[in-house]
Amino acid sequence: MGNLPFTTTENDLQDHFAQAGAVAGVNIMQDRATGRSRGFAFVEMASQEDATKAISMFHGKDFQGRALTVNEARPREERPQMGGGSGGYRGARGGDNPYQDRQ
């Protein structure tokens, strides 16, 4: 779920989502550097039926002054690897190397 107010606590979400059914867990994502909420969380419902009910009850609805985005979690997308590795200069193409031994 997204568009959370930065002041929302896990207990706030637990209580709110309990209206739709049994809540198995709540995890608000936090910035590693600051420890501040990143504005989204995962709320795990005890059953698929409860999850579907929560989506229909809360998606687009006001929660602490903001319209929530509530949907089913998707697997994390693979991101291309950045940086690291060898990098740097690989030299000139074969035959074009001015430092080749000359005969």
N, C-alpha and C positions, 0 to 999 in steps of 0.2 A: 504494500500500500504506500501511497505517496501523498505529497502535499501536506505533510504534517507540520503543525506549528513546532518551532524548535524547543518550546517549553514542555511539550507532551512527555509524559512518563510512561513506562511500561505498565504501571498499574492503571493509568487512565485508559490505555487501550484494552487491557484485560477486562475492565469493568464495562467499557462501551461494547466490545464485541461479544461479551457474555449474553447480551440481549438476543443474539442470533443463535446461540448454542454454546456447547462446551468448548472452551479455549484450552488448547494443549500447550501453547507457548507463545511468548511475545519477545521479539528482539528488535530494538531500535538501533539502526546503523549509526555509528558515530565516526567522526573524523579522527583519524589516528593522531594527528598533530595536536589538535585542540581539545579533543574529547567531547566536542559539541555535536549535537544531533545533526545528521545530514538531511533530515526532512523526510526520511522514508523508513519503513519497518516491515518486518515479516510477522504476521500473526498466523499461527498454525491452529486450525480448528480440529476438533476431535474426529470429525467425519466429513466426507465429501458433501453430504447433505447440508451440514452446518456451514461449510465454506461457501456453498452456492447461495445459501440464505443470507450470509453476511455480505456477499458481493451485491446481491439485489437490494438489501436493506441500506447499505452505507455508501455505495459508489455514487459520487457526485453530491452527496449530502453534507451539510455543515457539521463540522466537529471543531470546537474551540475556535470558531471564526473562520475556518477554511473549508473549502469543498474537497473532500477526500477523493483520492483515486484508489479504488479498491479493485484488484483483479487477481487472478490466479498467477502464482509465481511461475516464471519460465526459467529453463536452465540458462546459466550464465553463458553469454556469447564469447567465443574465443576471440581474443584480441591479438593482433600481430605482435611479435616480439620486437621491442625497440631497444636500440643501443646494445651495449655489451659486445661480446664476440671479438673477432680480430680487427676488422675495420682497417682504416689507414691506407697507405699507398701500396699498391701491388706491383709496381714496376711497369715498364713499357711492354707492349706486345712483342712477341717473339720476332726477331729480325730488326726491330726498331730500337733496340736497346743501345744507346751510345756508349755504354760501358762494357760492351761485349769485348772479349779478347779479339784483337785484330791480328791478322796473319801477314 
